[in-house]
């Protein structure tokens, strides 16, 4: 029974072990599913994609913080007071 993956490119664990860099290249910038016994074992993604994911997560966290503070009272300050 086939297992769904969230990517277009899949390789076997044996292929991955032979040449991990080639596996990353096969994804052409997108994640690659590494299969073990025809089941996705893990996803291999390029460093740039991982960094982008981390940036997006940070943006979401900052938006949550900003949204939670949206209705707080405004405190007036003069620049000289700082």
C-alpha positions, 0 to 999 in steps of 0.5 A: 500500500503506497504511503503519501508524501508531501513532495514530488521527489522520492529516493530510497535510503540506499540512494541517499546513503550513497550520495546525500548531496546528489539527493539534495540536488535531485530536489531542485531546491525543494524537499526530497522524501527519503523512503525506507521500505517504501515509507517516508522516513524523513525529508531532506531539504537544502540549507536555503529552504531550511533557513527560509522555513526558520524565517517564516516561523520567526515571522509567525511568532512575531506576528502572534506577539504583535497581535497580542499587544495590539490592544494595549494602552499607548504610552506617550514619551518624549524623545528626551525622556529616553 
